[in-house]
Amino acid sequence: MSDLERQDKILQEAREFADKEIRPHASRFDMEEILPRPLIDKMAERGFLAASLPSRYGGLELDQVNYGLFNEEIGKACNNTRGLITVHTSLVGETLVRWGTQEQKDYWLPRMAKGQTITAFGLTEPNIGTNARGVETAYRQDGNTFILNGRKKWISFGDIADMFLVVAANGNDITTFLVERSFPGVKTWPIKGLLGGRASHIAEIEFKDVHVPAENVLGKVGSGFTYVVSTALDNGRYSIAWAGVALAQAAVEAMVSYSRKRSQFGQKIYNFQLIQGIIGDAVTKTHAARALCVKAGELRRSNDQNSVIETTIAKYFTSKVAMEVAIDCVQVHGGNGCYNEYPAERYFREAKILEIIEGTSQVQQEMISRYGLRAYYRP
Ligand SMILES: Cc1cc2nc3c(=O)[nH]c(=O)nc-3n(C[C@H](O)[C@H](O)[C@H](O)COP(=O)(O)OP(=O)(O)OC[C@H]3O[C@@H](n4cnc5c(N)ncnc54)[C@H](O)[C@@H]3O)c2cc1C
């Protein structure tokens, strides 16, 4: 079997798994605000928690395009389940592969692949969001130990994670730490009542005089933002870009299916040209969104330096498309679009979150505009 055939087979398995084990339960996960542990274990058994990670650590070694398509398959079935992959595999796993020492990789990655260690990414704080370099969680060094104090907020899977990739500051120096839940002084609280990501175990985390050994520093002391955080956000953004495609595709399928079943004025509603206009636009936008993600994935696969900006462009565009298509999906469903017996309202709620996480749309616009002003200046 060629490597391409091997990767296609994994995508096929992911599709079947999502259809059988995830999609039928996604609404319940959202209502109960829980991603059940048995589901996480089943995903781990199949290597789905390490889909893009090297096989030597238990990963499936999907290339970046196929890893994106994998995110779409899972995200189409359940945005919360995809969220676990974004955080655990992209933000933490891929970043560990890039910046971890051999000892850190040998220790953490196999445990993460097996689901023995669930991980979360802790950057945002009660007072610090977009201005991420201003983190107030503080560390000080005492010999071979770093002592952390502070709080993190909105941390996806923070309430169930065993290890957190934490961003902390000492004056202008920023360092990233692998903080274990078992360290004394770590405490988490679930955040309930969210618009979306309700089953993503989102939490607030407190670090009170947490002693972190030097071997749990990820990357170099003092240069955590430039290297580790930038890499992590780029990885996460790529996964979120595909999350937008996934939600848009799910919303397209829901609106098409509904329009072919629902009758008004003695005919199926898809016969109305205004409904056809909505569907035509939704399909076009979704295809365009996927094309941008594939382009970003191809650049990432070849380590092209433009991959970062193309990932940002893809994330900005697909989250916008997901929101627009989800709004139209609700519209095509009429009253039923506002009711949780149908998935449209969930897509609508989840899509909004994508315009906020991993850098808000405004920040993406700024980054893309800075690139455009440089790249397209013709003096
Ligand atoms: C469901 C969910 C899951 C999350 N998961 C995680 C996680 O796992 N880990 C983690 O670390 N964080 C997580 N976050 C936090 C998320 O990354 C932040 O909410 C996001 O970065 C925005 O920060 P903020 O909420 O503080 O908004 P602010 O930074 O306070 O922004 C408020 C508004 O001001 C705008 N704004 C701010 N600065 C500028 C500027 N310079 N120019 C123009 N406009 C600006 C923003 O675009 C936004 O519209 C999550 C959030 C949610 C809702």
The ligand as an ORCA input file, in Angstrom:
! r2SCAN-3c Opt
* xyz 0 1
  C     -15.139     28.875     23.251
  C     -13.786     29.478     23.492
  C     -12.675     28.645     23.599
  C     -11.414     29.197     23.858
  N     -10.337     28.366     24.034
  C      -9.137     28.878     24.387
  C      -8.020     28.040     24.693
  O      -8.101     26.802     24.588
  N      -6.859     28.619     25.094
  C      -6.718     29.966     25.208
  O      -5.638     30.423     25.578
  N      -7.750     30.787     24.917
  C      -8.958     30.282     24.514
  N     -10.005     31.119     24.230
  C      -9.842     32.553     24.334
  C      -9.797     33.255     22.987
  O      -8.600     32.935     22.323
  C      -9.963     34.751     23.245
  O     -11.306     34.937     23.642
  C      -9.626     35.586     22.035
  O      -8.248     35.559     21.795
  C     -10.049     37.044     22.210
  O      -9.620     37.560     23.422
  P     -10.664     38.295     24.404
  O     -11.840     37.421     24.553
  O      -9.949     38.719     25.615
  O     -11.145     39.557     23.590
  P     -10.407     41.061     23.507
  O      -8.979     40.822     23.229
  O     -10.780     41.737     24.775
  O     -11.130     41.644     22.295
  C     -12.438     42.260     22.357
  C     -12.738     42.875     20.993
  O     -11.751     43.892     20.707
  C     -11.132     43.607     19.454
  N      -9.714     43.990     19.504
  C      -8.816     43.739     20.491
  N      -7.618     44.232     20.165
  C      -7.753     44.782     18.936
  C      -6.860     45.453     18.031
  N      -5.565     45.639     18.306
  N      -7.364     45.904     16.847
  C      -8.661     45.722     16.531
  N      -9.540     45.106     17.338
  C      -9.096     44.647     18.512
  C     -11.285     42.105     19.252
  O     -11.214     41.746     17.880
  C     -12.658     41.869     19.844
  O     -13.647     42.182     18.879
  C     -11.276     30.589     23.962
  C     -12.394     31.412     23.842
  C     -13.640     30.882     23.618
  C     -14.825     31.785     23.511
*
